[in-house]
Amino acid sequence: MRFVLAIVSFMLAAVMIGFGIAQQTILATPDEVSVSAETDSTAPLTVVDGAAFNAYSGNQTISVAGPGRIVAAYGRSTDVVAWVGDASYNMVTVDPDSGELVTESIVGSEQEVPDPYDSDLWLENYTADLELALTVKIPRDVSFILAADGVKPAPNSVSLSWPLDNTTPWATPLIMGGAAVLLLGLILLMWAVHHMRRAGGPRRKPQKMPKVPKKPRYKQSKRSSRGSTSGSMHTTTRIAVPAVLLSALVLSGCTVSTPLSGSGDAGVPSPTPTSTSAGSETTPPAATVRQIEKIVARISAVSLAADESLDADLIKTRFTSAALEYRAANYTMRTADAAIAAPVAIPDGPVQLTLPQQTESWPRTVFTIILDEADTTVAPIALFLEQASPRENYKVSYSMNLEPSVVFPDVVAASVGTSRLAKDSGLLRSSPTEVALDYAEILEQDVDSDSYLDFDPEGDSLRVNVGLAVKQAEQAELSSTATLTYGHELGSADPIALATIDAGAIVAVHLYETKVAKPKEEGSAVTFSGQTKALSGISITETGIQSTYGDQLLFYVPAAGSGEKIVLLGYTQGLVAASELS
């Protein structure tokens, strides 16, 4: 019985170990599936559709090869198509039937495009020489764009691969379990052999034979009979079985490499069919938080360099409208007089609030608030960023320092975005255009303004710095030699209004405040110094001079019918023009 159990153990061990080894060798499935495409097109761009990346599940690895520089970037598919515009490009998609990549060459009117690297439109971008491999996880509505430099042909080789789950969780337990069963079989075998030897050999039932005359010289002892060749042969055969299995166990440490299979091989899943989710889709925000953080960092680097070197051409690459006008005037003044202070620096982060416009078209608008961790004495800076077209970068159109005690209104999540209201919108207590003109009246007339009660005076430091009381003090100081008059008009920058959760809006307006100084008597003159002198180049005049101050104002405007007041959230004011009167 012990020999039978040993043999059964050996057979079971052989099956377990053999199947465990087979799972890791001849029965092993590929560890990835890969598809590729090549093109000899001279188009400057290649677009890899998001559906191709999601043909199989799991992380996606894209490998790109070309004769020189390689630029790879990904963004929302609608943004990628908008950036490509009318340019010729190669469209790479996946065949849903075969699972292979297919390339279509689309001929457009543009054969050269700008270098797409570092565009604000991309979620991420990369560059390398000759070869580039990236592992990403992008959804179906995101696509890749590939290029060399926008002029040379795009990289000609693209491959996509996905990892496959070819783990064999039962292989190790089977091999280890088989080894344990094999060891048990060896123990049973040794026990059986030991028991047989102690018992004096196997006990056999004697067979009845015909009686023959007894001859003592031919009589054999029982001990001699037990040591017969037949018994020895049986023992040898039983020991040989585990020896063969033991050899198999030793060889199980070797692994066999199998070539990667194509999409048609066994063990490789078929491509995931394209499906369209039911229901309407909401319009995405103009940019993600990660995009805006990178954009702010780039703007900060440009502004710091331009502010230090007084480079008007450099600042134009990242500033426009009212914000550009303010900095350009400051550069002119500082060139003439180094004692004039530089503009407040734009910090590179952290970004504390992000409110993008909800849109897929252009122009696009984003509002953000940035803290300066390096200098806690500086008030947070609020920026309005605008992107005029897909291939242009975001530029700062408004840059304002927030009031110290400001309580900011609640806004929607950055992942949702908000709507931009028209400058004459009737959804607010006052339209953005009316807000600018009404507030200018308060700065000139104070309580005598018809709009005085519409604005909250609490925390409004601009009224204190340039309001009616300051203007009256300036007039009194020059009353003996000159006349001083004030005026206002809408600035050159368009108002911007982004809706808040309570149906109100964050509103930025541009206002020009003018100051005209004239000599009282003919033949007398008015002298100037400081910023006015630096910007106009005039220190004394007999005709008079007009100074124009640009006010970038940030308000919270409640919804129409609301009993709340309009609140000044922040502002930036500076001299932007000065000229002698004719």
Buried (B, 14 or more C-beta within 10 A) or exposed (E): EBBEBBBEBBBBBBEBBBBBBBBBBEEBBBEBBBBEBEBEBEBBBBBBBBBBBBBBEBEBBBBBBBEEBBBBBBBBBBBBBBBBBEBBBBBBBBEEEEBBBEBEBBEBEBEEBBBBBEBBBBBBBBBBEEEBBBEBEBEBEBBBBBBBBBEBBBBBBBBBBBBBEBEBEEBEEBBEBBBEBBBBBBBBBEBBBEEBEEEEBEEEEEEEEEEEEEEEEEEEEEEEEBEEEEBEEEBEEBBEBBEEBBEBBEEBEEEEEBEBBEBEEEEBBBBBEEEEEEEEEEEBBBBBBEBBBBBBBBBBEBBBEBBEEBBBEBBBBBBBBBBBBBBBBBBBBBEEBEEBEEBBBBBBBEBEBBBBBBBEEBBBBBBBBBBBEEEEEBBBBBBBBBBEEBBBBBBBBBBBBBBEEBEBBEBBEBEBBBBBBEBEBEBBBBBBBBBBBBBBBBBBBBEEBEBBEBBBBEEBBBBEEBBBEEBEEBBEEBEEBBBBEBEBEBBEBBBBBBBBEBEBBBBBBBBBBBBBBBBEEEEEBBEBEEBBBBBBEBEEBEEBBBBBBBBBBBBBBBBBEBEBBBBBBBBBBBBBBBEBEE
